[in-house]
């Protein structure tokens, strides 16, 4: 493993992994960690530098992501980027204020003036273009800091306290639009942090293997080998870490769909078997195909069709994870003497101080799969390995290419493997023989606006394919199977502040007491970035989630998943929303 490491602390910004990539391009090893990491944990890792990422929040809001201010007293160089810069200022006694168009709100390419005597700007042009994206600004820097860059409207485009080796930039040096950005990062790494540049991309494999060994040791692992690049690299990492790895492809496709599955290359289809078998041959691991047709039909396909016919929008991947990939596979694995099941999910498993197991966010927001895993039990988590959660997709593909895996460039599988053309209504009709009857589009007043094609064609929040001559865009607000009505309305009516859910599973925390509340961040769908939320247990199997800022189109049948300190706290199935 490289002797030097730089940490990027994640505050929910979209460029976190790009920052890490830029650091590694400077021949310095880098890892992305959750912003909740403690100063003690940081000291144990002993990084040569820390970079605070950007993020979507405002530092002065009570629900915003923070760091322990003790981080700035560790003596480790720190570079704050955008939100990270504002957080540094706010944590150390400076002032951060909301910007306006007339003051310091900026977005896009911006001419910026630099103090070239500052370490990270030394030897660079006195002015250059940077990429700005901020709605707040630093109106007063902390004591001991000086302003080292500015723009026409932003008085603090950068700041520095060289004595404490603390630096902050309001812009994004990691993006190509910041002309001198890479050189600024290089100066922080080499001039401020004292980097030796002794790391290369070839060190990926050894870094990953050592990390797995340190976390979970060894044993026999039955790995769900889908034939994709993620599970394939997971098998390689586990084997090199000392595990006795057995590759298994789960046969879930139904006989009548074999041709379709083969043509579309679903995650567990026939073509996947060929790819998985080739991977197993390259890695020299045993390989088997196990039949889970019955479990998949009952717990995923039948559930999917029944939910749509009831006017709800299910997430079949969540059901598949809980009842097929874990419950059924784990039982079979333990019965044949395996210690763990393993997958290629972009997530991490941690055992917390309270003794509970939890799914932690992956290092890459772009591929994070924690939302679809909220329903796993403590028993399942205690027997599960997820070795790729510490790496980005690009890193995983690079490992695959370096070790000669035939699936290194294989495209990701489609979201719902058993509906290859994504025509849910036709699939439901073919599966059940039920033709969803036509009915009325109505507004919130109950007035008839037109005729819909059957409730299986629609989901809450949908605006396309409605066929209503309204003269402007309207959205599905509600589906009423009892009256066969689809309610439509304006965009602002799609938002809700209160969401109720049942079938609750608690993960990072023990079950809430009746009436107990928890402040957290929650997601209402897979692609949702998460919003501040207060969770309250309001029934034996019910939670009520209040979103102060509102959320768009919470959908019955989907999951609401809440996060605590970078881990999945739990979640449930949405039953209703109050607008």
C-alpha angles and dihedrals in degrees: 000000000000114000092225129054137180120203125216110201112213119229095168098274122152094231101054096113091042089057090052091048092052090051092051090048085062088059094255122124114240138184131190114228132182114265088239091073110125127236088244091056090048092051089051090055090045099207121190090223144005128216120198110211131220122263143182099247135086114246094221094059116101093232096049122121114260142176129225104269087224086077089076091055096054092093090239116130112254130197117192117202120201103308087018090057092049091047091053091051094045094046093051098048104274125128126252119189138182112264130221132202089261096050124031110328109126138172128176136006110356132182106237132189119217138201097232091198089070112100098241094046099039113132094009126114115284090238133023143148119282132180113246128191113161140123095190131052141194107257094176127022120220121265111281093029128107129202109251102176139023143174134210091275105016113075093193112042089150138003137188144193102190094182090064094031092239119147134173136187125191092206131065112260092178095070123081092236088073096079098205095028098116091050091050091053090046091053091050091050099044106025100036104026098033096231117187095202095229099143129094134184088252088071091071096094098049091045092053095045094049091048092054092047091052094048105044112004117214145303139121115316127190104207124203097231107194097173092251126120096252099057090039093057089043088058091050094048093049094048093050089048089060103266125141095234125199117187117218130181112202111227103217103143117110121238095245092055100049095108093048091047092050093050095047100040097224119193093266103021131119096274088053090060092059092049093046092049091052091050091050090052092052092048093041095230129138113264133199140169113224124197115238098154095123095048092047095050095047099041102032116017098037090042090051095053095042093051094051092048087054092054096256130120110229130200104223093186090065091051092045092051095050103038105025113022092039114017098040098031094044093051091051092045095052091047091061095047103265119146097205146013116223134199141182095241119142095240138091132231118221133177106221131215089260089061095249124126118234142179110245126202116270118242091253120064090194093066102023109143101180093112093066092048101055093105098064117118128234090251092052093048093050089061098042134099124195107178100170097060092093093059140065125241090252091053092049092051090048091053090048092051094047093054094043101247111171092223097056092116099031113133120243118268121256120267100247108032098191095054101053096171093044090232096138097173093055092045091053091048092049093047099046105022087231118132108205104231123237117254144163133302106217136179125232089274092058095251114149113244103171146308126296126207097236131305093262088071095064145061134185112278094025117140104163124080096023095119094208117148094218097137090235138046118287130181138215108258102173142358116218110193092176091065097022091238131142112207117212132185148146126313094255089055091062092070122090135184100196124054125179124203140179136188086063121192119192117207120159092024133042116253114292118247117248106281094012117136133209129192111218146126119275139191123209097192140014096265095043112114091212134257135221109272144172114220118203128181105230102167146013089277104009138094127189115212119202118198110194092199095040128238130240120251105340101198128212109240095031122098131255108210122189127205130210121190093339095312134099106264092186141276148208145207115281112242103172145347131217116216 
